[in-house]
Amino acid sequence: MLTIDNLDVWFGDPPDRVDAVKNAAFSVAKGESFGLVGESGSGKSTILRAVAGLIDSWSGRIDVDGRPVHARRRDRAFYKTVQMVFQDPYASLHPRHSVDTVLSEALGLQGMGDIDRRITKLLEDVGLGKGFRFRYPHQLSGGQRQRVAIARALAAEPRLLLLDEPTSALDVSVQAEILNLLVDLRAEHGLTYVMVSHDLAVVGHICDRLAVMQHGRIVEIMSVEALRKGEGTQEYTRHLITASA
């Protein structure tokens, strides 16, 4: 579903250019859940944003479902395949737009019909009833806002979801609910996930494999089973595992 090869991502121009991602390479199979972990500033969210089309200063190869994507343009077919869920549900929803407006706009942008029925189904899919349809973000908890953000991403009926620390802004008790929802949605809709997280326990709950990043480079790709056993081959990976224990 996703192939990345020789990916470099940078910000600015020489002499002030900052190389945020250097020679990254990995692939994610259809239906797989793949994690990107590392400390803040390691480049993991930058990769997600490059894939999503939010950063155009990159070189290398990004293929989605076997089709190459280009740095400066994405067509509607791309956004029907790929959607992103952001870290902060307080910032990712417009404060003056009701849940109905948020989902109606998302469905309309994808050219979907039968919007009334689809909104009801989306709210059911993320564990919110019809009573939430005409509420505004300030009337929702953080977990409820993130459920709306996930529903908005699902409106396009994508096959690849990019998850940028989707639970880190939430209370610990709510984090587990959202993670379990994501597990259920992946099984129900046959989704492929690429999830960024600094929390190895979150990745261990959601993902099948993961890439460990340090200073913009992927230093190791490993299975979640190896993660749970603490079997990192690189010193930095072992440091992360020890720090999270």
N, C-alpha and C positions, 0 to 999 in steps of 0.2 A: 504493500500500500504506500510506503514511503521509502525512498532511497536517497541518501545524502552522501555525496562523495567530494572530497577535496574542497570542503566549504570553508571559505574565509569571509568573515563579516567585519566591517570596520566603520568607524565614525570619524568624520572630519577629513581634512586634506593635509598632506605634508606641509610643514613639518609637525603639525599638531595632530596628525592621524593617530587614532587609537585602534589597535587590532584586537577586537573583542572575542573573535572565534578564529582559530587557526587550524586549517587542514582537518576539519571534522569529517568523519565518515561512519555511517551505520545504516542499517536497513531495518524496517519494521514490516512483518508479515501481516496479511489481512487477518483481522480478528485478534491480533496480538495487542498487549498492553506493554508499552516500553517506557522506562523511566530515564530522566536525566537528573543526576544528583551532583551536588558539589556546594561549596561555600558561596556566599554572596559575591557576585562579580566574576564568577567562573565562566560565564557565557551561556549558561543553559537556557535562560529565558530569551536571550538574543537569538538563539537557533530557532525557537518557536516563532518568534516575530518575523524572522526572515522567511520561514515557510509560509506564514499567514499572509505575507505581502505587506507587513507593516514597516519593514526595513528594506530599502532597495540597494543599499551599498554592500553588495556581496558578489562573490565569484565562486565558481565551482558548479556543482550539479545538484539540483533538487528535482526529483521525479515523484509525482503523486499518481498512484494507480497506473504506473507505466508511462505517464505523459510528463515530459519536461516542463517545468514552469520557469517563467522569465522574471528577472528582477523588477522590471518596471510595469508589468501589466499582468492582470489576472482577469479571466473571463467569468461569466456567470456559472459555467459548468464547474469551474474550480470551487467557487463558493457554495455550490450545491454538494460538493464532495467534502470540503474542509471547512470546519468552523472552530472557533476558539472560545474558551471560557477563561475569564481573567481572574486575577487574584482577589481583587477587592470588590465585593458586591455592592459596597456603598458608593463606589465611584463609577461602576460600569453601567448603572441604570440611571436614566435621566430623572431627576427629582420631580419634574412636573408631568411626567408621562405615567399613566396608569398601566397596570399589568396588561390590560386589554390593548392599549395603544402600542406597548412594546412588542407584543406578540403579533398584533395585526400588521405592524410595519415590517416585521421580519418575514412574515408569510407573504405580504404583498411584494416585497423586494425579490422574492424567489418565484413570483408569478403563480403562487398557489391559489386555488379556488376553495370554495366551501370553508371559508375562514372561521365562521362561527363554530362549526363542528371540530375543526382542527385545534382551535384554542382550547376547547373543553378537553380534548384528548391530550394535548400537551401538558395541561395542568394536572390531569390525572397521572400521566407518565412520571411526573416529578413529585408526586405525593401532595399536591395542593388541590383542593376542591374548587368548585365553581365560585364559591364565596370569595375567593381571592381575586377574581377577574377584574374587578373595578377598584381595587385598592391601589394606593400610591406607595412608592418605596418607603416613605417615612412611617407608613402603617405596618411595615413588615419587619421581622427580626432579620438578623444577618443570615441565618440559615435559610429563611424563606426567600430572601433576596437572591441568594445563590441558586436556589431552586428555579427561580424565574430566569436567571441568567442561563442556566442549563437548558431550560425549556426554549429560550430564544435561540440557542445554538442548535437545538434539535429541530427547529421549525423548517430548516432547509432539507431535512432528512439526509444529513451528511453520513459519510462512512468513516471519516477520520475526524476525531476530536482532539484538539490541542488544549491541554489543561495546564494552565500556568499557576501553580500553587493554589489550587481551587479551594483549599480548606484552611490555609494559614492565617487568614484574617478572622476565623471563626473561633468561638469557644470550643474547648476540648470536647465537651459533651455533644456539641453539634457536629464536630468534625466527623465522628464515626457515622452519624446518620447520612451525611453527604457522601462519604466514601462508600457506604453500603448501597446507596442509591446509584452511584456510578457503576458499581459492580453489577447491579441488576440491569441497568440500562444497556451495558455492554452485551450482556447475555441476550437480552430481549431483542435488541436491534442489530446485533452482529457488528458492533462498532469496533474500530481500531482506535487505541488511545496512544498519545505521546504525552506523558505527564512530567512536568518539572516540579521538583520538590527539594527542599533542604532536609526534609524529615525522612530518614531511612525507614521508619516504621510505616509511614504512609505508602511509600513505594513498595515495601514488602507486602502490604495489604492489597494493592491494586495491580501491580505489574508482574510480568513474566520474566523480563530481562531489564537490564539497566546499563547506562553508560555513566561512568564517573568522570567528572570534568574538574580540571584544575588550571587556572590561568589561561582559559580560553581553549585548552586542548582536552581531547578525550584521552584519558590515561589508561582506561580499562573498560571492557564490556564484559558483563558477567550475568549469570542467572540469579534469580531471587533466592533459589535454594542455596547457592554459594554465599550470598549475602547473609542469609539467616545463620549459616554455619561459620560466618566470619572468615571465609576463605579467600579474601582478596589477595591478588598476587602482587599488587603494588603497595608500597609503604603508605602512600597517601590514602588509599582505600582502607587499609587497616586502621589508619588514624581516624578516619570518618566513622568507621564501625565502632571503634573503641569510644569515641566521643559521644556517640548516640546511645550507648548501652546504659 
